[in-house]
Amino acid sequence: MYSIKPADRIDALPPYVFARLDELKARTREQGLDLIDLGMGNPDGPTPQPVVEAAIKALQDTTNHGYPPFEGTSIFRKAITDWYFRRYNVKLDPNGEALPLLGSKEGLGHLALAYINPGDLVLSPNPAYPAHFRGPLIAGGKIHSIVLKPENDWIIDLGDIPDSVAEQAKIFFFNYPSNPTGATAPREFFEDIVAFAKKYDILLVHDLCYAELAFDGYQPTSLLEIPGGKDIGVEFHTMSKTYNMAGWRIGFVVGNYHVIQGLRTLKTNLDYGVFSALQSAAKTALELPDEYLHQVQERYSQRRDFLIQGLGKLGWNVKKTLATMYLWVPCPPGLGSTDFALSVLQKTGVVVTPGNAFGTAGEGYVRISLIAECERLGEALRRLEQAGIRYK
């Protein structure tokens, strides 16, 4: 009998909910049910054609066929810093303050390995994107969960963090616009968290993956546009959401030079970076005209409005989100997140993500991704109604 056990860090990790959902979805498909998958944040639709064409051209260039530079190509790094200046009026040095990644999830996990020693204290919201607390757990860190509350619009209350905890903390992960809650934080919050981090000498790690999925005139805040933000922080971004490049696996981190070089040092020992042809494609994406972004924003805002209205007819009162591709929806009274999500899947073939996948404070909610056209969302609503699934 096989007796070699995995490392303790693997045993310490709870099952990854999206892997579990994949198993359940496969079983449901085997039963012949037409799935409407609103579970993962996997954008529908093709990658923009100019990006595809740039990738094809780059693939045909044999100079891209070898190992890429560890720090990424200078052309893509320059595109990243130009994008930040254009969007946030933030000046960054492409030679050290920007680093391409194999997707932001990879970068978040490896940053944890690069900066967290076993026993180090890490601050993380609850609920949160799993990489924000699983990466530190893999690195052996201790997580202090900051419970987010609906009455505070799911915004971190820095006053909830005891001084004794703040004095021990090394890193603070956070994410606005937020996955999973869709919450947005005002500029004043960013000013407060920078002051908090400086007071207690804490590294801020901000996940800005939904920077451009913003609606109704709302413009998300970058940590780096806050005076002093770059002194104590880095910011992660992905090409997956805005540009429909989830499968391409490319993102980047920007910000504090020393922190980024620490991450680069770790990565030189673990991978060879992003394929240069993909970096050429990502450069093209960052240079797309604003008209493309407006189309993406309009698409998601229409879906948001359509689904909120439809859920309203079924008894839900869901607040309009100003950003992200998600709705954070309460479960019917008396039903837990997992039970409700499984019931919806089994009765209707509609996949939603149980909120407890994002931490204990996500219990009582499900996350619904706006990754289908309104016609398909309408079919999901009809199935819920036919199955008698309502809020109350």
PLY file of the C-alpha trace (Angstrom):
ply
format ascii 1.0
element vertex 392
property float x
property float y
property float z
element edge 391
property int vertex1
property int vertex2
end_header
0.00 0.00 0.00
1.25 3.50 -0.88
2.43 5.09 2.36
4.21 8.33 1.38
2.17 11.24 2.62
2.16 14.76 1.19
3.65 17.62 3.15
1.71 18.95 6.11
1.03 22.17 4.19
-1.10 20.18 1.74
-3.09 18.46 4.47
-3.71 21.85 6.09
-5.50 23.17 3.02
-9.28 22.73 2.83
-10.64 21.38 -0.48
-10.58 24.00 -3.23
-14.22 24.71 -3.92
-13.84 25.24 -7.65
-12.22 21.82 -8.06
-15.14 20.32 -6.10
-17.61 22.22 -8.26
-15.94 20.82 -11.38
-16.56 17.30 -10.09
-20.23 18.04 -9.41
-20.66 19.72 -12.78
-19.18 16.69 -14.54
-21.62 14.37 -12.78
-24.54 16.62 -13.65
-23.53 16.71 -17.32
-23.32 12.90 -17.32
-26.97 12.92 -16.28
-27.79 14.87 -19.43
-28.66 18.17 -17.74
-27.89 21.39 -19.62
-25.65 23.35 -17.25
-25.71 27.11 -16.97
-22.38 27.70 -15.27
-22.34 30.96 -13.32
-19.84 29.63 -10.79
-16.31 30.61 -11.76
-15.18 34.08 -12.80
-14.35 32.77 -16.27
-15.27 35.47 -18.82
-17.36 34.34 -21.77
-16.64 35.40 -25.31
-13.43 35.52 -27.34
-10.22 37.35 -26.69
-10.22 40.63 -28.71
-9.17 39.98 -32.31
-6.25 42.48 -32.29
-4.80 40.58 -29.31
-5.14 37.23 -31.11
-3.51 38.67 -34.22
-0.64 40.06 -32.17
-0.13 36.62 -30.62
-0.07 34.93 -34.03
2.48 37.42 -35.33
4.61 36.95 -32.22
4.40 33.16 -32.52
5.83 33.37 -36.01
8.79 35.38 -34.75
11.46 32.81 -33.92
13.17 35.20 -31.50
10.26 34.50 -29.14
10.82 30.74 -29.16
13.51 30.65 -26.48
13.32 31.33 -22.77
11.88 34.75 -21.97
13.77 37.16 -19.71
13.13 36.42 -16.04
11.89 39.95 -15.48
9.67 39.91 -18.58
10.22 41.67 -21.88
11.08 45.35 -21.73
8.30 46.08 -24.25
5.57 44.56 -22.07
6.92 46.15 -18.88
6.84 49.53 -20.62
3.24 48.87 -21.74
2.31 48.11 -18.12
3.82 51.31 -16.74
2.34 53.38 -19.59
-1.07 51.88 -18.79
-0.73 52.83 -15.12
0.21 56.39 -16.01
-2.70 56.66 -18.43
-5.26 55.18 -16.02
-4.06 56.47 -12.65
-1.45 59.14 -13.35
1.04 56.92 -11.51
4.66 56.99 -12.70
6.45 53.65 -12.44
9.90 52.54 -13.53
9.53 49.64 -16.01
13.02 48.53 -14.97
12.18 47.20 -11.53
8.70 48.37 -10.52
6.75 46.08 -12.89
6.94 42.29 -13.21
4.92 40.04 -15.57
3.33 36.98 -13.98
1.80 33.66 -14.99
-1.55 35.13 -13.94
-2.11 37.12 -10.77
-2.98 33.98 -8.76
0.49 32.61 -9.35
2.04 35.91 -8.34
-0.01 36.21 -5.16
0.94 32.69 -4.09
4.61 33.16 -4.83
4.70 36.55 -3.10
3.51 34.76 0.03
6.35 32.24 -0.30
8.84 35.03 -0.89
7.87 37.11 2.15
6.16 34.93 4.76
8.11 32.79 7.19
6.40 30.02 9.16
4.52 31.66 12.01
4.38 35.15 10.49
1.07 36.90 11.03
-0.93 37.84 7.94
-4.02 40.05 7.79
-6.72 38.99 5.33
-10.37 39.94 4.92
-13.04 37.28 5.36
-14.65 36.61 2.90
-11.88 36.98 0.34
-10.51 35.53 -2.89
-9.00 32.21 -1.74
-5.47 33.00 -2.96
-5.32 35.82 -0.42
-5.38 33.39 2.49
-4.37 30.07 0.93
-1.05 31.41 -0.32
-0.05 32.54 3.18
-1.25 29.21 4.61
0.96 27.31 2.17
3.88 29.50 3.27
3.21 28.60 6.91
1.75 31.94 7.92
-0.88 32.49 10.59
-4.02 34.19 9.29
-5.84 36.88 11.25
-9.22 37.13 9.55
-10.90 40.51 9.43
-14.59 39.73 9.27
-16.39 41.88 6.69
-19.95 42.88 7.43
-22.89 43.72 5.17
-23.83 46.67 7.38
-20.40 48.15 6.55
-20.90 47.45 2.83
-18.25 44.70 3.06
-15.48 47.27 3.57
-12.64 46.48 5.98
-12.99 48.24 9.33
-9.41 48.93 10.39
-10.73 49.65 13.88
-11.58 45.95 14.23
-7.87 45.08 14.22
-6.43 45.09 17.78
-3.17 46.98 18.25
-1.56 43.79 19.54
-2.40 42.07 16.26
-1.35 44.98 14.06
2.00 45.17 15.83
2.73 41.54 14.92
1.38 41.61 11.36
3.78 41.45 8.43
1.51 41.52 5.35
-2.02 42.75 4.67
-3.86 41.32 1.64
-6.92 43.18 0.37
-8.99 43.61 -2.78
-11.24 46.45 -3.98
-13.28 46.18 -6.14
-13.85 42.96 -4.26
-14.14 39.36 -5.23
-16.49 37.87 -4.06
-18.68 40.64 -2.64
-18.44 43.18 -5.45
-17.81 45.87 -2.83
-15.98 49.06 -3.69
-14.00 51.18 -1.25
-13.74 54.98 -1.32
-10.43 56.76 -1.77
-10.50 57.66 1.92
-10.25 53.98 2.80
-7.07 53.66 0.75
-5.61 56.70 2.49
-6.47 55.15 5.86
-4.95 51.76 5.07
-1.72 53.36 3.84
-1.48 55.32 7.11
-2.27 52.11 9.05
0.44 50.13 7.22
3.01 52.84 7.74
2.21 53.06 11.45
2.68 49.34 11.99
5.31 48.65 9.27
3.09 46.26 7.28
3.42 45.34 3.60
0.20 46.06 1.68
-0.74 43.65 -1.12
-3.63 45.01 -3.15
-5.39 42.85 -5.74
-6.76 45.18 -8.45
-7.95 42.48 -10.84
-11.24 44.26 -11.54
-9.72 47.66 -12.26
-11.68 48.22 -15.45
-14.89 46.28 -14.82
-16.50 49.37 -13.31
-19.90 50.88 -14.07
-22.08 53.96 -13.74
-19.12 56.32 -13.97
-17.26 54.74 -11.05
-13.45 54.70 -11.31
-11.66 52.28 -8.93
-8.75 53.55 -6.86
-5.21 52.26 -7.22
-3.20 51.85 -4.04
-0.26 53.38 -5.88
-2.01 56.67 -6.55
-2.23 57.28 -2.79
0.76 59.28 -1.49
3.10 56.82 0.21
1.30 53.78 -1.24
4.30 52.63 -3.27
6.55 52.95 -0.21
4.77 50.09 1.54
2.80 48.26 -1.15
2.44 46.36 -4.39
-0.58 45.91 -6.63
-1.59 42.89 -8.71
-3.44 42.93 -11.99
-4.62 40.29 -14.46
-5.38 40.21 -18.17
-8.01 37.54 -17.55
-11.14 39.55 -16.79
-11.23 42.74 -18.85
-9.59 41.23 -21.91
-11.12 37.72 -21.90
-7.65 36.18 -21.54
-8.28 33.82 -18.61
-6.75 30.83 -20.38
-3.69 32.74 -21.54
-2.38 32.95 -17.94
-0.78 36.34 -17.84
-0.87 39.16 -15.32
1.55 41.50 -13.57
2.52 43.14 -10.30
3.65 46.74 -9.87
4.80 48.88 -6.98
7.61 48.80 -4.44
10.92 47.98 -6.12
12.37 45.92 -3.28
9.25 43.79 -2.84
9.05 43.08 -6.56
12.71 42.13 -6.70
12.15 39.71 -3.81
9.34 38.07 -5.77
11.49 38.03 -8.92
14.29 36.27 -7.02
11.92 33.52 -5.90
10.47 33.13 -9.37
13.91 32.76 -10.96
14.18 29.55 -8.95
10.71 28.25 -9.84
9.83 29.24 -13.40
11.09 30.95 -16.53
8.39 33.58 -16.75
5.69 34.21 -19.33
6.13 33.10 -22.95
7.34 36.19 -24.85
4.64 35.83 -27.51
1.98 36.09 -24.83
3.62 39.24 -23.51
3.34 40.75 -27.00
-0.35 39.90 -27.04
-0.87 41.36 -23.56
0.89 44.57 -24.61
-1.62 44.90 -27.44
-4.49 44.38 -24.99
-3.28 47.15 -22.68
-3.11 49.48 -25.68
-6.66 48.83 -26.91
-8.72 52.01 -27.31
-11.10 53.06 -24.56
-14.02 52.17 -26.83
-13.25 48.49 -26.25
-13.33 49.00 -22.48
-16.63 50.87 -22.71
-18.15 47.92 -24.59
-16.99 45.50 -21.91
-18.34 47.71 -19.14
-21.67 48.10 -20.91
-21.98 44.34 -21.41
-21.47 43.57 -17.74
-23.62 46.43 -16.47
-26.52 45.24 -18.66
-26.16 41.74 -17.27
-25.97 43.10 -13.73
-29.19 45.10 -14.17
-30.99 42.22 -15.89
-30.11 39.67 -13.20
-30.83 41.99 -10.28
-34.25 42.76 -11.73
-34.99 39.07 -12.32
-33.88 38.06 -8.84
-36.07 40.86 -7.48
-39.12 39.13 -8.95
-38.11 36.03 -7.00
-37.91 37.90 -3.70
-34.26 38.99 -3.61
-33.24 42.57 -2.95
-29.72 42.74 -4.35
-27.88 46.04 -4.22
-26.42 47.34 -7.49
-22.69 46.80 -7.62
-20.40 49.45 -9.06
-17.74 47.03 -10.26
-16.63 43.40 -10.81
-18.41 40.60 -12.67
-20.26 39.19 -9.65
-23.40 39.47 -7.60
-23.19 38.56 -3.90
-26.59 37.07 -3.14
-27.98 36.00 0.26
-29.26 32.44 0.60
-32.93 31.92 1.46
-33.48 31.98 5.24
-32.61 28.68 6.87
-30.32 27.46 4.09
-26.52 27.39 4.26
-24.30 28.30 1.34
-23.28 24.79 0.33
-26.76 23.30 0.70
-28.33 26.11 -1.31
-25.74 25.95 -4.10
-26.09 22.15 -4.34
-29.88 22.39 -4.34
-29.82 24.94 -7.15
-27.43 22.78 -9.17
-29.42 19.58 -8.71
-32.84 21.13 -9.32
-32.00 23.54 -12.13
-28.55 22.84 -13.57
-27.51 26.39 -12.66
-24.07 26.61 -11.05
-23.38 29.23 -8.37
-20.51 29.36 -5.88
-21.21 28.88 -2.15
-20.03 31.89 -0.20
-18.24 29.84 2.43
-15.67 28.96 -0.23
-14.32 32.46 0.35
-14.08 32.12 4.13
-16.35 31.50 7.09
-17.85 35.00 6.86
-19.13 34.15 3.39
-21.58 31.68 4.91
-25.17 32.52 4.04
-24.34 33.88 0.57
-23.63 32.63 -2.92
-21.63 34.34 -5.63
-23.16 34.53 -9.08
-20.88 35.36 -12.01
-22.18 37.56 -14.83
-20.51 35.39 -17.45
-23.47 34.68 -19.73
-25.57 36.75 -22.09
-28.91 38.04 -20.83
-30.79 35.38 -22.80
-28.94 32.67 -20.92
-29.35 34.50 -17.61
-33.07 34.68 -18.36
-33.14 30.90 -18.80
-31.41 30.51 -15.41
-34.07 32.72 -13.81
-36.86 30.73 -15.44
-35.42 27.51 -14.08
-35.22 28.96 -10.58
-38.84 30.06 -10.80
-40.02 26.70 -12.14
-38.16 24.90 -9.34
-39.82 27.13 -6.75
-36.52 28.63 -5.65
-37.15 32.03 -4.10
-35.65 34.15 -1.37
-38.77 33.88 0.81
0 1
1 2
2 3
3 4
4 5
5 6
6 7
7 8
8 9
9 10
10 11
11 12
12 13
13 14
14 15
15 16
16 17
17 18
18 19
19 20
20 21
21 22
22 23
23 24
24 25
25 26
26 27
27 28
28 29
29 30
30 31
31 32
32 33
33 34
34 35
35 36
36 37
37 38
38 39
39 40
40 41
41 42
42 43
43 44
44 45
45 46
46 47
47 48
48 49
49 50
50 51
51 52
52 53
53 54
54 55
55 56
56 57
57 58
58 59
59 60
60 61
61 62
62 63
63 64
64 65
65 66
66 67
67 68
68 69
69 70
70 71
71 72
72 73
73 74
74 75
75 76
76 77
77 78
78 79
79 80
80 81
81 82
82 83
83 84
84 85
85 86
86 87
87 88
88 89
89 90
90 91
91 92
92 93
93 94
94 95
95 96
96 97
97 98
98 99
99 100
100 101
101 102
102 103
103 104
104 105
105 106
106 107
107 108
108 109
109 110
110 111
111 112
112 113
113 114
114 115
115 116
116 117
117 118
118 119
119 120
120 121
121 122
122 123
123 124
124 125
125 126
126 127
127 128
128 129
129 130
130 131
131 132
132 133
133 134
134 135
135 136
136 137
137 138
138 139
139 140
140 141
141 142
142 143
143 144
144 145
145 146
146 147
147 148
148 149
149 150
150 151
151 152
152 153
153 154
154 155
155 156
156 157
157 158
158 159
159 160
160 161
161 162
162 163
163 164
164 165
165 166
166 167
167 168
168 169
169 170
170 171
171 172
172 173
173 174
174 175
175 176
176 177
177 178
178 179
179 180
180 181
181 182
182 183
183 184
184 185
185 186
186 187
187 188
188 189
189 190
190 191
191 192
192 193
193 194
194 195
195 196
196 197
197 198
198 199
199 200
200 201
201 202
202 203
203 204
204 205
205 206
206 207
207 208
208 209
209 210
210 211
211 212
212 213
213 214
214 215
215 216
216 217
217 218
218 219
219 220
220 221
221 222
222 223
223 224
224 225
225 226
226 227
227 228
228 229
229 230
230 231
231 232
232 233
233 234
234 235
235 236
236 237
237 238
238 239
239 240
240 241
241 242
242 243
243 244
244 245
245 246
246 247
247 248
248 249
249 250
250 251
251 252
252 253
253 254
254 255
255 256
256 257
257 258
258 259
259 260
260 261
261 262
262 263
263 264
264 265
265 266
266 267
267 268
268 269
269 270
270 271
271 272
272 273
273 274
274 275
275 276
276 277
277 278
278 279
279 280
280 281
281 282
282 283
283 284
284 285
285 286
286 287
287 288
288 289
289 290
290 291
291 292
292 293
293 294
294 295
295 296
296 297
297 298
298 299
299 300
300 301
301 302
302 303
303 304
304 305
305 306
306 307
307 308
308 309
309 310
310 311
311 312
312 313
313 314
314 315
315 316
316 317
317 318
318 319
319 320
320 321
321 322
322 323
323 324
324 325
325 326
326 327
327 328
328 329
329 330
330 331
331 332
332 333
333 334
334 335
335 336
336 337
337 338
338 339
339 340
340 341
341 342
342 343
343 344
344 345
345 346
346 347
347 348
348 349
349 350
350 351
351 352
352 353
353 354
354 355
355 356
356 357
357 358
358 359
359 360
360 361
361 362
362 363
363 364
364 365
365 366
366 367
367 368
368 369
369 370
370 371
371 372
372 373
373 374
374 375
375 376
376 377
377 378
378 379
379 380
380 381
381 382
382 383
383 384
384 385
385 386
386 387
387 388
388 389
389 390
390 391
